[in-house]
Structures are given as structure tokens and as C-alpha cells.
Amino acid sequence: MKTKLFLILACIGIMSVGCTKKQSVGIKSVGIKTENLDTSVVPQEDFYSYACGGWMKLNPLTGEYSRFGSFDKLAENNRKQLNELIEGLAKQKNEQGSVAQKIGDLYNLALDTARRNKEGISPLLPTLKKIEAIADRAELSANLGESMEYQLWAMYVDADEMNSTMNILKSYQAGFGLGEKEYYFDEDEETLRIKGEYLKFIEKLFGLFGYSDGAERAQTVWRLEKRLAGAAKSNVELRDPQANYNKMSVAELKTLVPQVDWDAYFAAAGIETDSLSVGQIAHLQEAGKMLQDEPLEDLKTLFLWQAMDGAASYLTSEIYDANFDFYGRVLSGKEEQTPLWKRAVSSVNGTLGEAVGQMYVEKYFPAEAKARMEQLVKNLQTALSERIENLDWMSDETKLKAKEKLAAFYVKVGYPNKWRDYTNLNIDANDSYYANLMRASKFEQDYSLSFLNKPVDRDKWYMTPQTVNAYYNPSTNEICFPAGILQYPFFDMSADDAFNYGAIGVVIGHEMTHGFDDQGAQFDKDGNLKNWWTDEDREKFVARTRVMAEFFNNINVLPDLKANGDLTLGENIADHGGLQISFQAFKNATKDQPLKDWNGFTPEQRFFLAYAGVWAGNIRDEQIRVQTKSDPHALGRWRVNGALPHIGAWYEAWHVDENSPMYVAPENRVSIW
């Protein structure tokens, strides 16, 4: 569902995965699986293919995927585990209003395509009729405020960057369906092809909802979306927290965007506040101007499109097919739809995530994993503190502030201390699947607004426990590692330190480094957007980060497409820092009891093999283009082959010299943390 909720977090990757069953084991293996290697490749020439080539051959892309990697393989196991939990509830009679009833009924609704085909477009008709009935511009503000189905901008609640102990209302740019402004302005052949297919999709969807003038309406949608995109910030510009923080009173907002009746908007949305932060001023101003100078019928066409596009995955099979043909086949290169049962699991997991997560950790999360993870985090903090102390480019004054911030990290492992209450979420088996999901969206919006102008709850989690991911949140200065990531190939309770420091250790270091990347370094130990650097140190830091940006800007991800080093800068800095910090922590942990070689691999070599294995995967060219335009994470191949050439220990472990195509001269390597 396209909701009004946005969250900006720095993460290791994007995927939901699960754990193995609870077990208590000692160190029994090195964790490295030789079948995942391709020893026909020279590691000094292409380390990614050497470390991951066997895995890639064993796990070819199927029609369902545009990208299939280690994350996705774990996701397959995770869905089966979640399905076992959810399906068990769906098959039994549960007390009305209980969490079990809500999970079971939503799952059954998601599976019932026969019912959705019979209902046709009727679940969305009230929304479409409401849009069609808008009689004049005076109604627009209230309509946008109460709508869950269409919008020109988004509103959400999060910590105030300048007063991190309090929550504030924030606005965020929205309203253009392709998400990235480049799709509306780039003139390369592939982008123009996508534009043409998008117009066909819009026309087709209007036809499926009974409109005979879809081609004309498609042109209207494109024109208005392009206008909004033209005023929007690029993904690179969105990475500047200073430029995207513009706190003002509601009275000032009314002067800034006078075309919107803000009193009516806020009343309809259920928002009570006297201040907010406008994320992207130019976009919001342009949206206001559109409400005033665009023909009313054209605005209504855009709203109709947004409502239909947002509902397309939850109505008839024919409408879902049309939606998949564009977003799946054209945009991502997928050949087959995700099986229905998987989509049903994802729907439940996305709607009642913490309720599912609570059951999940009880069955699958071993307490030993939490304890070992917490110790690893402490070891990584020690290593980062040592590295900060030994920096030759930073003054003692800034070092002191950096170590204070590191010591103030709020660490979360496994699952929340308190679970969400889903009492007010109404899942009704007698209502349509779409109607239930819309109530879920409203439930989420109300949940977000419940924190408005209240103290920040540091115990709130921004990921469910079953998610294989991790994040750093600058406003709370927290690092979080959900239970789902604590499994192979990230974490192996039976494996030695070379493996675990190379995999989960780098993840920990990655998230820690986010507190000191080009964005995180602008926030102090309390989570406030406040400079804690000397001017000279700040200049040195920026110069060193530019080395990373320019290195990735010169990588060819396709013959006609280069990586975006500015978009991926924060994640690349975090990968670099994670590798440096975790390798030092690994050496600290094993200095008194050195590990032995195994199968011809030294412990140091196994550290880097474990790191590379996390990013094993296959990907279609279409998905490479999508991620290069939109994803702040570099592609998996380049999180290995782009990161390791800047790590001195990798050169030593693998005997890489200047004859290697991966070799980067020491004076040209990134050196930050």
C-alpha cells in the first residue's frame, strides 16, 4: 500500500528473512562452504566471482525474481517458517478481535482470488466516485487530508532533528508514480522505453476500471507527475539532512503554500499541531500551485490514477496481472509473478508485523544468539574507539566528541522490550481484502500521529524482529539488529570468529559507521543535527569521502551505465568502515588464541570470504538500472569488488599486488575511519 508513512534509516540492505530453530551449539566449523566458491577465477582479479561464483551457479535466477541473492534465499526459508505460523492460525477458529483472528482472517482474504474476481472493482468504487464528485477547488484540501488513496505530498511523524527528544510533524515529496525524478527527464533509450510502457499501463488500467479515454488520461497523468517530479529533489539531494529540515509554524506554512486550506487539511487528517518541518519546500510549493492553476478535471484524473494504481495489487487477477506486467516485467525484468501464498504471507507480515514477530522469536530465536551478538557489538565498539584514537588526520578535540557519540550508541538486539498493541486494528472477514488493507493503512497513520508532539520513545523499533536487516537511526543514535539477521550467512553460532567477524561483524561495524558517514556525522551523540567537528577536521572528512564517491562514480555497472557514487556514498562509507572496524576487532579477539588455517585458507582469508558471501547473487539488467537510479546501496558485486580494494588487510591476506586489475595505489585508497 502507498501510505503517508515515510522513514529514513541507514540499513545494511533490504529484505525480510528468518532464523533457524532454537539450538545451543559450540564452535564446530569455519562457516565457509567451498561449493559457493569458483576456484577457476583468480581471486586477485575478480574477488566477487571467486568468492560467490559457485553460489551463483547453484542459485540461478528463476522467473519470479529480478534479483536473487543470499538475502532472497534466506527469504524463501523465512516465508516457509512464517507461513507455518500464519497458516496454523488461519485454519482454526479464533476469538473475534484476537490477534490470532486478525492474522488468520487477513491471510485467508489474501488467498481468496475467487472472491476478489467476483467483487471486481467494487471495493474501490466509493473512492472513485468520491473523486469524481469533487465539485470545486475548495474541496481539494480536505479531500487530500482525509485520503489514504491519493496524495501530492506525504505527512509523517518522527524525531525533530534539532530537538531529538521530541517528535514533530514532517512533510515529504510524493505524487509521482515512478518514484525517482530521473524517469521523467532522462533521455536515454531505456528510460524512454519505460516511459512508453508506463503510458500504456496507465491507459490499460483506466480501461479496466471502465474509462474509455485512457490514452488521453495517461497523457494528463504523465504531465502532472512530471511537473511534480520537476520540483522534487533527486535521491542524492534527499541525502542532505540540513537542506531537508525546514521547521516552521503552521502560520508560516500558510504563507509559504497559500493555495492549500491547511486548517481543512489538518482537520481532515486528524492532525493537531502548531509547527512542522517541510522536507522539500519547492515540491510542496509546486503542489500548491498545481491545486490552483491546473484544470480541476486533470487533478481528478491524477487522483483517480493514484487510487487505481495503489489498489491494483489487491483487486481482480486481471488488474493484478496488468500491474505486474509493468512493475514486474518492464521495470524489473521479472518473468513470473510471486506465488499467491508468498504474497499472502508478506501482506500479513507487513500489516501485523510485530504480532507475527512475537510468535516468531518464541519459536525460532535462540537466547544464545542474542548474548553472543551483544558481546560482538561491545567488541566492535572497542575496535572503533581504538581506530578513532589512532586517526592521524583528526584533532584530539573532534576525537573526543566522536568517542562520546560512540559510547552513547543505544544498542537493540533481537526484538523489542515491549510489543505493539493491535487492538484497534479491525480485520473483518466479511469485508473485502482491499477494505481491510485500507483500514490497516489508516491504523498505521493513526499510530504514527499518536506520537506527534510527544517525547521520542527510544524503545520503539523501526523493523520487525523477523527482518534480516539492520539499521542505524541518527535521531536516536541507535543501532538495531533484529533476530532475523542472526543466521547464516550473516551469523553462525557453530562457526569460528573468522567467519562471524567477516559476516555479522562487518554488519555491526557498518551500522556503527553510519553514525559517522557523510549524513550520520552531522548528528551529535544525542541525535541532534548539530556540528561537533572543528572546521579543519570537517574539511578533511569531506575531502576523504569524495575519494569514495568518485571511485564509485567511475564504475561501469552496465556497458552504458555508471554507478552513482554520490547516491551510494553513505552506504559505501559504512561498508568500508565496517570492514576496517570488524577486521581489527577480529584480530583483537584472536590475538591470544590464533585460529588455524583450514583447507588452504588462512583465518584472514576466511574473514574476507565470509564478507563476500553475504553479497552473493544474480541480477537482471533491468533491476540493475532500477537500483542504480533509486537504491542508496551499491550493487552486491560492487559491495565486494568496489570495497575491498580500499582495505589494506585484504591486500595482505590475498597477496594482491600492482599487477592485479583490482589494485588501487595506496595514495588513492579511501581512508576515513
N, C-alpha and C positions, 0 to 999 in steps of 0.2 A: 504494500500500500504506500502511496505517496502521501506522507503526512507532513505536518508542520514542525516536526521534531528534527533538529539537526544537532550533531555532536562532533566536535573537532578534537580528536585524540591522536597521539602518535603511537602507532602499533607496529608489531613485528610483521604482520601480514593480515590477510583477510580470509577466514574460513572457520567453520564450526566443526569440531571433532570431539571424540570421547576417549575414555580411559579403558584400560583392561580391568578385569575383575580384581578385587582386593587380593593382595598376596604379600607375603613377607619373605624376601629373598636376600641373600648376601651377594657379594661380588663374585660372579661366575663367568663373565665373558668380557670381551673387549668391545662389544657392540657393533663392530664393523662387519658387514656382510659382503663377502668377496663377490658374490653374484651381482651386486649392484655396481661393480667397477667394470670398466672397459680397458683391460690392460694392453689392448692393441694401440691405444693412444699414448703418446708421450706426455706425462703429466706436466712437464715444464713448458709444453707448447699449448695445451688446452686442458687446464686442470678440471674444468667443469665436466667435459666429456669423459675424461679419465675416471673421475670420482662418481659420476652419475650415469655414464653411458650404458652400463648393464641394466640399471633400473629402467632407463628409458626404453630399452628394447623389450624388457619384460612387461612393461606397462604402456602399450601403445594407446594412442587416442581412440576412443570409441565415438560413435556419432553423437552421443549425449553431451560430450564435453568440447569446449573450445580451448580449454586448458586442463590438463590433468597432471598433478604433481603429488609430492608426498603429502601435502595438505589434503588433497582430494581423496587420495587413497585412504587416509585416516577417516575422512568424512563418510566414506562408504561403510566402514565399520561402525562409526558413530551412529549413523542413521538406523542401522540394524538394531543397535542397543536401545536407542530412543524408541524405535518402533515397537520393540518388545514391551517396553514400559507403557507406551501410549495405547497400543492395541489391546493390552490386557484390560485397561480401564474402559476402552470403547466396547468391549464385548460383554461387560457386566452392567447390571442395573445399579446406578449410583444415586445417592441422595441429592435431590434437587437443590442447586445452589452450592454444592460442594465443589472443591477444586477438581476432584475426580470426574464429576458430571461435566464440568466445563471442558476439560481436556478430551474426554471421550466423545462428547457431542460434536465438538468442533472438528475432531478428526473424522468422524463419520460424515459430517457435512462436506468436508473437503473431498472425500472419496466418492460422493454421490453425484456423478456426472449426469446420470439419467434424470435426476430431479432438476439439475441446472438446465439441461437441454429442454425440459418441459416448461420451465419457468421462462426461458428465453431472455428477453431484455427487460422483463417486467420489474426486477429488483432495482434497476437504475431509472426507470421511467419517472418516478416522483422527482428525482433530481433534475432530469432533463426538462420536465415540464416547468419546474420552478425557474430554471434558467430562461426558458422561452418566455415566461410570464413577466420577466423584468421589464417594467414599463418606461422607466426613465433613469437618468444617472443618479438621482437622489437615492435610489435603492441599492446602488452598487456597493457602497462602503459596508453596509450592514450585511449584505449577501456574502462579501468576501470574509467578513469577520466570523460568521457562523458556519461557513462552508468547510467541510472536510474533503471535498471532491475537486475544488479548483482554487487557484491562488495565483497572484502575481508576485508575492513575496511571502516569506515564512516568518513566524514568530516562535521563539522557544525561550526557555529559562535556563540559565547557567550562572556560574560564579562571575561576579564583577571583576574584571581583570585588574582594576585599580583598587579594589576593596575585596580581596578574595575570600573573606569570611562571610560575605553576603551574596545572595542570589539576585539577579537582575533580569529584566526582560530584554531580549535581543532580537533584532531583525536580521534576515539573511536573504540574499538574492534567490529568486526562483522564477518559475513561469515559462521556461523554455525547455521543451521536452527532451532534447538531445543532451542536455546537461552541461556540456562544455561549449564555450562560445566559438572555439575553433571550427566546429562543424558548420557553423553558419557563415564563415568568412574565408576559410582556406579554399584555394582554387585547384589543388592537386586532383588528379584523375580519380583517385579512390574516394576522396571526400565528396566530390561532385556526384559520384555514383551513389553514395549513401544518401545524399540529398534527394536524388531522383527516386530512390526506393522509399524514402521516408514520405514523400509526397504521395506515392502510390498507396502506401499503408494508410495514411490519413484518409484518402479518398475511399479506400475499401472499408475502413471502419465506419465511416459515416454511412456508407451504403448498408452495412449490416445492421445499423441502428435505424434504418428506414428513411434516410435522407437521400434524395435523388440528385442533389447538386454537390456531391462530394468533391469533385475536381476543383470547383470554384472555392469551396470552403477550405480545401487543402492549401490553396494559394494564400488565403486570408490568414490561416494559422501560421504558415511559414513567415509571412510578412511581419506579423505581430511578435512571433517568437524571435525573429531576427532583430527586431527593434529592441526587445528586452535584452537579448544577448549582447547587442552592441554597446549597451550601457553597463553591462556586467563586468566584473573583474575576471581575469583569467585565473586558472588554478595556481599559477605562480604568484600572481598578485594577492590571492587569498591567503598566501602563506605569511604575510606581513601582519603580525598581531597589532602593531601600533596603528597602521593605516586602517585596520578593520575594527577599531574601537573608537566609537564616536558617541560618548554619553551626552545626553541632553534631556531636558524636561519635556513633558508632553506638550507644553505650551510652545516650546521651540520646534518640536516636531510639526505642529500645526502650521507654523510659519514656513518650515522647510518644505513640506509637501501639503500645500493648502487645498489641493484638489480632492483629498480624501477627508470625509467626515469622520475624524478619529474618535469622537465621542460615540458615534453609532457603531464604528468598527469594534472598539474595545468592549462596548456593552454587549454586542452580539457574540463576541468571542469569550466573554466571561472574564475579561482581564481588568484588574483594578490596580493601577499604578500611576505614579506621577513622573516617572522617568524611565528611560530605556537607553540602550546602546544601539545605534543604527550601524549595522555592519558595513554596508556598501551604499553610500549616500547617493551616488549618481544613478544607480539602478533604481532605488526607491523613488527618486525624483522622476525618473523616466516613466516608471509605472504610474505615478500620479498623473503625469501629463497625458498618458495614454487614456486614462479614465475620463479625461476631459475632452481630448481632441479626436479620438478615434470614433468612428461610427458605432453607435450602440449595438447594432446587429453584428458588427465584426467582433466586438468584445464578447458578445454572447456566443458566437461561433468558437472563439478560443476557449471559453469556459466549457462549452459542450464537449470540445475535443479533450480537454483535460479530464473531465469526468469519465468519458468513454475510455480513454487511454488508461486511466487509473483502475478502472473496473475490468478491463479486458481479460485479465488472468482468472477471474472469479465468476464468469458467466458461462455461456454455452461453449461447447467444444469447438464450434466453428469460429467463434470470436477468439478463443484461446489460440487456435491454430494461426489465425491472422497475426496475432500479437507475437507468437513465436517466430513466424516467418520473417518478421522484420528484426526484432531484438535478438532472436537466437541465431537465425541463419545469416541474415545480411550483416548485422552489426558485429556478431561474434564468431561466425563461421561454424556454428553447431549444425549437425545433420539430423539429430533426433531429439525429441522432447524428453525431458526428465520424467521418469515413470511417475504415475499418479501417486503411488504410496509415498514416494520420497517428497513430493510436493506437499502432501498432507502432513507429513512429519514436520517439514520446515514451517508450515503455517502454524501448527500448534506450538512449535518451539519458539517461533517469533512472537506469538501472541501471549503465551503463558510461560515464558522462558524460565523464570525463577522457580515457578511451581514444578516444572519438569526437572529443573536443575536440582531441586531439593531431593527429589526421589533418586536422581541420578547419582549424586555424590554418596548417598547412603548405600547404594549397591556397588558402585564402581571405584570410588576414590579411596585409596589406602592411606591411613594416617601416617605411615612411614614416609610416604612421598612428600607430604606436607612438611614433616620435620626435616627431611634431607634438603628440601628446597629452601627452607628458611635458613639453613646453615650455609648453603651455596650463596644466597643473597648476601649474608654477612661477609663471606669471604670475598665476594666481588666488590662490596663497598670498601673493604680494606685495601684491595688492589687499586681501585680507582683513587682512593686517598693517597696512596703511595705515588701513583703516576702524577697526580696534581702537584704533589710536593716536589717532584723531580723535574717539572717542566722548566726548560731553560728560557722560554720566551715570555713567561708570565711573572708579574711582580708579586712580592710577598703579600701585598695588600689585597690583590684580587684572589690569590691562592687561598687566603683566609676565608674570604666570602664564599668561594667555591666549595671549600670543605665544610663550611657551615651549612650550605644548601644540601650537600651530600648526606650529612649527618641527620638532616631534618626529613629525609625521604620517609613517607608513610608507606609501609610495605603491606600488600594484601596477597595472600596465597590461598588458593583452593576455592573458597566460597565465602559469601557474606556472613557477617556476625548476626545479622537479622534478615529475615526473608520478607519479600513483598507480600502485601495483602491484596488479594484479588476479589474480595467480597463484592465490590461494586461493579465488577465486570459481569455483564449479563450475556450468557451464551444460551440461546433459545433454539432448540432443535426444531421447533415449529416454524421458525423464521428462515429466510434464505441465507445461504452461505455468505453472500455479499453483505447483507444487512448486519450479520453478526460481526464481520470484519470491520464494517464502518463503526459499529459500537466500540469495537476494540481500539480503533484509531482515536475515537473520542475519549475513551478511557485513558489512553496514553497521553493525550493532550492535557486532560484534566490532571493527570498525575504530574506532568511537567509544571503546569501552572500552580499546583499546590505548594511548590517551593518558592514561588515568587515573593521577593522582598523578605525572605526568611533567611536565617543563618544557613550556611552551607553544611550539609550533612556529609562528613568525611567518610562515614561508613557506607554510603551509597555506592553501588557497583555500576559500572557502565558496560559490563559484559556479563553474560550468564556463565555459571560455573562450567557448563559443558562445552564452552567455546575453546577451540585450540587457537589461541592468540594470546597476546599480552599487550599492555598499554602503559603509557606514561601520560598523566594529566597535569599540565603545568599549573593550573589554578589551585590544585590541592597538593601539588608537589608529591604525587603518589605514583608508585609503580605497582602494577597488578598482574598476577599470574594465575589465571583461572585453572581449575582442576584439569580441564580438557587438554592443556598443553603438556601435562606431566606424563607423557608416554612416548614410546618410540615413534619417529626417530629423533624427537627432541630430548627425551629423558628416558633412561632405562635403569631401574633400580638394581638390576643384576650386572650392569656394566661398570667398568672402571672409570677413573677420573679423566683419562684422556678423552673418552667418548663424551661423558656428560658435561665437561667444561667446554668441549668443542661445539656441542649442540645447545643444551639448555643454558649453559654458562654464557654463551655468546648472546642468547636471547635476553638474559638478565642484564648483561652489560650493555646491550642495545638499548633497552628501556632506560637504564640509568643515564646513558649518554644523551638520550632525548632531553634530559634536563639541562644539557649543556650543548645542544645543537644550535643551529642558527636561529631557531624560534625559541626553544626552551631556555637558552642563555639570556633571553630578555626578561625572564621572570625570576624574582628573588626567592629566598628559602621559604617565604610564607605564601608564595603563589601569586604575588602581585607583579604587574607589568611595570617593573622598576629597574633602572640601571644599577648594577652593583660592580661594574667594571671601571677601572681607570681608563681615561681616553686613549692612552697609548696601547694598553692591553687590548682594548676593543678593536682598534685598528689592526693590530697584529692578528687577532682572531678572524676578522673578516677576510683579511688577505689569505690566510691559510685555508679558509673554507672555499675561497674562489678556486683554489687549485683542484679541489674535489669537483666543483661544478663544471669547470672547463674540461676536466678529464672525461666526465660522462657525456658532456655535450659533443664530444668527438667520437663517440661510439656509434657504429652503424648497427642498428637493431634489425633493419631490413636494407636491401640494396638502395632503396630510395628514401630511407627514414633514419634519422639520428635520434638517439636518446635525448631526453630533456633533463640535463643536469641541474637546472635551476629548480624544476618541479620536484625532483627526487633528492635534492640536497640534504634535507633533514634526515631522511632515511639512510642515505649513504654515509653521512657522518656517524649515524648511530651504528650502522654495520661496522664501520671502521673502528669506532671506539669500543664496541662490543668485543671485537676480535682482540684488540690490544689488551683490554682490561681482563678478559677471561683467560687469555694465554698467561698473563702474569699471575693471576690467581691460581691457575693450574700448576705453574712452576712452584708457587709458594706451597701449595697443598702437597706436592710430591717431593719436595726437596730432601726430606729426611728418609723417605722410602720410595726411591725412584722406581717407576714402572719398567717392566721388561719389554723387549721387542716382541712382536708377535707376527708370525707369518711373513717375516722380512720387513715389517713396518715398525719404525720407532714410535714411541708414545707421542712425540711431537707431530709426526706424520699422521697418526691416527686422529689427533686433535683436528687437523685441517680436513681430513676425510669426513669426519663427523659433521663438521660445519657445512661442507659442500652437500652432503647427503640430504640435509634439510630442504635444499632448494632444487632437488631433482624433479624434473617434469618435462612434459611435452606441451607444445602450444601452437595454435594455428596462427597464420599470418594476420588474419582479421583481428584476432584477440590481441596480438602484439600492437596493432595500430590503436585499438581501443585503450589499452593500458598505457601506451606511451603518451596519449593525449590526456588521460584522466587520472592515472594512478601515481600517487607520490612515492610508491615503491618502485625501484628498478626491477626489471625482469629477472627471473631466477638465475639465468645463465650469468647475468652481469653482477648479481649479488655475490657471485663467486669470482668470475674472471675479471670483474672490474674492481673488486675489493681487495683480493689477495695480493696483487702487485704492489700494494702500498704497505704491506705488512712485512717488516724485516725478518721476523721469525719464520715466515713461510719460505723465504729465500733460503734460510739456513737449513730448515727441515728437509726441503726438497731439492737442495743443491741447484738452485736456479741461478744461472749466470747471464751475462750480457748477450749471449747467443740465443737466448730464448725469446720468442715473439711476445711473450708476456712481460718481459723485463722492462722495468722503469728505473731510470737512473736515480740514485738516492736523493739528489738535489731536486728532483721533480716529483717526488712522492709526497702524498698528504701526510702532514704531521700536526696533529691537533692535541688530542687527549692521549 
